[in-house]
Amino acid sequence: MRVLFIDIDTLRPDHLGCYGYRKPTSPRLDRLAAEGTLFERCYAPGIPTTPAHATIYTGMHPIRHGIVSHGGSADLDRRIPVLPELMQQAGYTTCAVDNLYDIKPWLTRGYEFYINPSHRHRMRLLVSCEEINARAIPWLRAHAHERFFLYVHYWEPHTPYLPPAPFDRMFYEGDEKDPANRSMDPVWAFENFRWYFAEWMPGVTDIEFPKAQYDAEIAYVDACLAHVFTRLDELGLTQNTLLVLTADHGEELDEHGCWFDHHGLYEPNLRIPLILRLPGVVPAGQRVLSTASMLDITPTILDYAGVADDSAPFQGRSLRNLVEGRTLSARPIHLTENTWMKKRGVRTDEWKLIVALEPDIHGFPPVELYNLAEDPAETRNLADERPEIVAELRDMMEQHVAARTAATGLPDPLPLQPIPLRQVGKMKEAVPADEGLLAERRAAAPASDVKLPEGDFVGYERED
C-alpha cells in the first residue's frame, strides 16, 4: 500500500460542496468525498500552523508535544516519534513537497526526500499549487513502483487571497472598490492588520470581495488537485493508495471580527476537513458524524498502513473503528491558541469554553462560553449566565494542563513561548484604502512587522 497525504492550508470545510457549500468551489474534492469517507466534525486542538502540524505529525496535543507557537526557539523533542519517521522505519520511501522547513527545520524529520520550492519567492506563501504539482507529480512517476508516503502541502487558500485568472473573478462580478460601499471600514480600522491587507487588496471597500477570493483560491487548488488525481489513475496507483486530505486549521472571514486570519478559538478556525479514500477498504460515500480530532490522523494512517509502534505516545486514536461502523467513546477537545493572543479552552459536543490568558486584541471578554448545540455560530456568550458550566469546563481544562506537566516534568509551554507578531504588514509596501488616511497614519505606523522578543507577554510571571 501507498499513502498520499494532502494538506490544504487554511481550508474551511464549510466552503466545500461536499460539506454543504452552495457555491461550486470544489467539484474534484466533492468527487473524492463520494469515493471515500468524509468526517463531518473533525477539529484542530491547536492553532496556528506550526502547533497544528506538530500535532498532525505526532498524534499529540500541543501542550503535550510542547510546540504552541510559530515564534520562539522551541524545538520538538527528538524522543517524540513523528509520522514520516515511523513510515520510513517501516520500509516506506518518504517524501514531502513542502516548505515548512522555512518555519521549523524539525518538520523535515523522517523524509528521505524533502522538496522545497519556496526558494524562488520572497514570500513563501506565494508558492502556488501549480508549482507544488510541478514537483510532486514527477516524484510520483519516478517512485510509482515503490511503497511510498508522500506528503504534499498546498498554501492556497491562505492569505494573501490572490487567485490567478480565470479563477480571480469566478465568484465576484461587482466593483470591489465602489466608494459607496463601506462594508470594509471596520477591517481598515483594525490597526494590527490594516497594512498587511493593504499590501494585497488595496482600496477594496466591499467585504464580499475577499470572501469571494477565498472561495476562488479553493477552486484553484481543487483544479490543481484534479491533475494529481488524474496522474494517480494513469499510473495505476489509485486502487492501492490511501489518500488522506485535511487542513491544519480553518479561517475567520467575517464571523467574529477576526477578519481574514486564523486567530480566535472559534469554529471557523478549528473545524477542518478530513477525507479518507482507499478503494475496497474505506467505504465510498460514507459520512461519519462522530467527533474526530487532528490527534487521530497519524494513528489512523499507521493503522491502515500496517505500521504498529506500541511505544509511540499517541494521544489520538485510529478512526478505523468509526470508518468500519463501530463506535469510539466521546472525548472533549482541549484547545490552545498562540497567534495574536494567548488563549486556551475546551470543547465538548454541547459546550465550548474559551479563556484568555492576556488581554484580547479585539477587546473580547476574558471568558467566553457557548452552547454549541443551540448557538453553533457562537454569537451569545453565556459565561455570566452559566457559571457552573464555566467552573466545570475550567476544571477539566486545568486538569488537562496539569496532566501534561506531570507527564513531562516540564512547565506549561503556553506562557513561555512568544506570540509571533503584534502587528503585520509594511506601510511602505501598502496602499491604504483611504489615501487621506496615509498622511494621518504615516508618523505613527511602524515601518515593518512588530515582533516581540522571546518570552515577552502580558499578564504572566515568567517561569524558568
N, C-alpha and C positions, 0 to 999 in steps of 0.2 A: 504494500500500500504506500501511497504518497500523500503528502499533506501540502496544501496551498492555503496559506493564512493571509487573508486580505484585511488590512486595517485602513479604514477610511477616516481620516482625522476629522473631528468636529461634526460628525454626521448625526443629525436628529432622525430617529426612526419615524416620527410622525410627519416627516416630509417625504416619505416614500409611499408609492402606491400600495405596496404590499402591506403597509401598516395603516392604510385607510386614507392616505392623502388624495385629494381630488385632482390635483394638477399632475400632468404626465411627466414627472421628473425622472422616473426610474423604470422604464419598461424592461430593461435587461435584468435588473435586480428583482423585479417582480416575478420574472420567469424563473430566476434562480430560487426564489422562495417557493414557487409552485413545484419545483423539482426536489425540494428538501424540506427541512423542518425549521420553522420560524418560532423564536421565543418572543412572546408579546411583551414580557415585563422583565427585562434584564437591566441591571443598574451598575454604574461605576461607583465604588465606595470612596474614591479619592480623586480630586482634580487639583491641578491641570494635567498637562501631557506627561511630564516625567513621572509623577507618582502613579498615574494610570498605567503607563507602560511597564513600570516596575511591578505593579500588581498583576498585569497580564502575564508577564514572564515568570513570576514566582508563585502565583496562586496564593499570595499572602496579602493581608491588609497593609496599607501604607504605615500604620502605626506599628505593625509587626516587622516589616522589612526595613523600615526606617527612612524611606525616601518620601518626604511630604512636600517638597518644593522644587520648582525649576532652578532656583538660585542656590547659592552656597556651595560648600565643598563636600557635602555628604556623599559617601561612596557606598555602593551596595556590598555588603559583607561577602567575601569570596566563598564563605562556607554555605551560603544560601544558593542552592542549585537553581538554574534558570532553564526554561523550556528548550532553547536551542542546544544547550549542553547535554541535556538528557536525551534529546533526539540524536545528537551526534554520537553519544556513548552507545546508543542502541543500534548504530550502524547506518543511520540516515546521513546522506550528504546534505549539509545545511547551508542555506544562502539567504541573505537579506538584501533587498533592493530598497534602500532607505538612507536617510541622513540624520538619524537620531544621534549618531556618533558626535555630531556637532554640539549636541546638548550634554550628553553624558557618555564618555567612552565605554563604560561598562555595559552599555546596551548592545555592544558587539560580541559579548561573550558567547562562545559556543558556535560561532559561524565560521565555517571553512572558507566561505566566500562572503565578502561584505562589499556591496557595490553602492557607492555613494556618488550620485550625480550632482550634488549641490555646489561643487567647486566652480561651476560656471556662473553662479549667481551671487550678487551682493547680498541678497535676502533669500535665505534658504526656502522660505515659504512659497517662493515663486517657481520652484521646481514643479513642472506640470506633470499631469498624469501621462501625457504622451511621452515625455522624457523618461518617466519611470518604466513605461511599457517598452521603450526602445532598449532598455537594459534587461528587463525581466523576461521578455519573450525569447530573445536569443539564448538566454541561460536555460530556459525551459527546453528549447530544441536540443541544446548541447547535452542536457542531462536527463532527457526523457527516458533513457533506458535504466536509470538508477532509482533506488528508493531515496526520495528527497523530501526535505522540509524546506519550503520556500516561503519566506515572509516578504510581503510587498506592502509598503506604506505609501498611501496617497495623501497629499496635503489638502487637496480640494475636499470639502468647501471651507476650509479655514480662511480667516481674513488674511489678506485683503480679497474681497469678493470681486475678482476680475476675470469672469468667464470669457473665453475667446469667441469670435464670430464663428458660426451663426448663433451660438447659444446666448450671446450677450443681450439680445433683445427678445429672447424666447418667451419670457413671462412679463414683459413690460413694454407698453406701446406709448405711454404718455410722455410728458415733459418733466423729467426729474428735477429740473431747475426752475420750475414755474415759480415766479416770485410771489404769486398769490397763495401758494401752498406753504403753510408754516409748520407742517407736522414734524419737521426735523429740528425745530427750535430747541426742544429740551435736550436733544442729543448734542447740538453745538454748544449748549450751555454747560455741559459736563467737562470741566477743565482737564480731568485726568486723561481723557481720550480724544479731545477735540482735534489736537494737532495730528494725531495718527489718522483719524478719519479723514481729515482734510488732505492728507497725502494721496488717498486713493479714491475718494468721492468728493472732490472739491465742488463747492457751490450747490450741492444737492439739497433740495428743500422738501422733497416728498419721501417720507419714511417708508413708503411701499417699495421704493426703488431698491435699496439694499436688501430688503427681504426677497424681492424678485431675483436679485443677482445671486443670493444664496441658493435659491432653487435652481437657477441656471448652472451654477457650479456643480450641483448634484447631477443635473442632466449631462453635463460634460463628462464627469467621471464615470457615469453609467455607460456612456457611449464608448469610452476607453476600455472599460471592463468587458464590453462585448468582444473586443479584439482578443483579450486574454482567454475568454471562454471559448471563442472560435478556435484559437490555437490548441487549446486542450483537446477539443473534439478532433481536430485534424491530426494531432499526434497520438490519438488513441488513448489518452490519459484520463478522460472524464470518468469512466466506469470504475477506475481503481484509485481515485484521488479523493480524499476527504477535503472538501472545500469549506473553510470557516471564514465567515465575513462578520466583522464587528467594527466598532469605533472606540476611541479612547474616552470620549465624552461627547456631549451634545453642544448646544449653543443657545444663548439667550438672544432673541431677536427683538421683540417689543412686548415681552410679557411682564417683566418686573422692573423695568428701568435700568437693567444691566445690559445696555444695548450692544449687540454685535460682538459679543465676547462670551467666554465661558467662565464667569465668576458668579458666585451665588449657589448655594446648595438647593436649588430648585429643580423640579422635574425636567425642564427642557435641557438642563446641563447633565443630569445624572442618568437619564434613561438612554440606553444605547441599543442599536440593532444587534441581533445575533441570529445568524442563519447557518445551518449545517446542511451539507449535501454529500452523500456517499451512496450512489445508486445501488439498490438491492440490500442496503444495510440501514440507512437512515430513511424513514418513511417520507414519501413525497406528499406535498400538500398539507402537511400537519402543522398545527399551530398549538404551541404549549402556553397555557395561561399561568402556570405556577411561576412564582417569582424566582428569578435566577440572578446571579451576581457575576461580575467580571472575575471574581476569585475562582469561579468554576471553569474558566475557559481552558487553562493549562491541564488540570486533571481530566477534562473531557477529551482533549486532543490525545493525551497519553493513553487513555483508556482505549480509544478507537485504534490507535497506532500500535497497541500491544506492548507498550513500554511501561513496565512496572518499576517503581522505586519506592519501597516502603519507608526509606529513610528520609524522603523529601518532606519537609514540614508544611505541607499544604494546609491552608485554612479553607480553601474551596473544596468542592467535591464534584465528581463526574456527573454530568447531566444525562448520562446514557439511560439511567433509570426513567427519567421523565420522557425521554425520546421513545422508549420502549413501553410506555404506558403505565409504569409503576410510579409510586409517589415518593417524595422526599419530605422530611419534616420541615416546617416553616422556620425560618430564621430571620432575625432582624438584620438590617444592613446598616453598619456603622459608617458614618460619613466624616470625611476630612477635607478641608479646603485650605490651601495656602496659595492664593492667587494675588489679588489686590487687597485681600483681607484674610484674616485667620479665623476660621470657624470650624466647629465640629457639630455632629448631630447624630441622630439615629432615625431610621425609617422602618416602620412596620407596614403591614398591608393596610392598616387603618390610619396610622398617625405618623407625622414627621415632626421631630423637634430639631431646631437649629439654634445653636448658642454661639454668639460672637465672643471671641477671645480678646478683641480690642475694638475700638470704635469703628463702626461701619462707614466706608467711604461715601455711601449713599444716604447715610442717616437712618438706616433701617433699625428697628428695635433690637436690643441686645439678645432677646429671647423671642423665638417665633415658634408657634405650634399650629399645625394644620391638620384638619381631619380630611385625609386624602379620599376617603370613601364619599364624603358629602361635598368636598371642595377640591377636586383634583387640580384646578388651576392655581391653588394656593393663594387665594385672594383675601381670606379672612383669618387674621391672626387670633387664635383662641387662648394665647398664653395666660392672659389675665382671667379669663372665664373658667379655665380648666386647670387650676394649679396642681391638682392631684395627678393629672396625666403628665404635666411637666416634671413633677417630682419623680414619678415612676420611670420616665424615659431618661431623665438626667442621671438617675441612679444606675440604670442599665448602661448608659454611655460611660460613666466614670468607672464602673466595674470593668468594662472592656479595656480602657486605658490602663487600669491597674494590673490587669492580667498580662498585658503586653510588657510592662516594665518588670513585672515579676519573672516572666519567662526569659527575658533577655538580660536582665540586670542593668539595663540602660535607662536613662531618663526619657521622658516623653519628648519625642523629636519635634513636635509642633511648635512649642515655644522657642526652640533653639534655631531652627532653620529659617532663613530670612524670607520675607516677601520679596520677589524678584524686582519689582518696579513699583514706584508710586505714581509715575506719570509716563506716558509713552507717546512717541511722536516727536518729530523735529520741526520746529516752526519754520526754519529756513527752507524746508522741502515741502511745506504745506501751503495750500491756497485756501484760506478760510472761506466759509460760506458767505460771510458778510465782510466785504473788503474794508468797510469803515471800522470794523472791529479790530482789524490788523494793527492799526496805529495805536489803538487803545491798549492792546494786549502786548505790544512789542517789548516794552520795557520790563514787564512782569514775567513774561513767558520764558521758560528755560530754553537753552539752545539745543538741548538733546534730552534723551530719556533720563528720568530721575531715578537713580538706583540707590539702594540703601546698603551700607556696609554690612557684612555678615554679622548676624546676631542682633541687629537693630530691630526693635519692635516696640509697640506701645503696650503698657499695662502689665509688664512682667518684671520680675527679678530674675536675671539670667542664672540658669543652673550651670555649674561647671561640670 
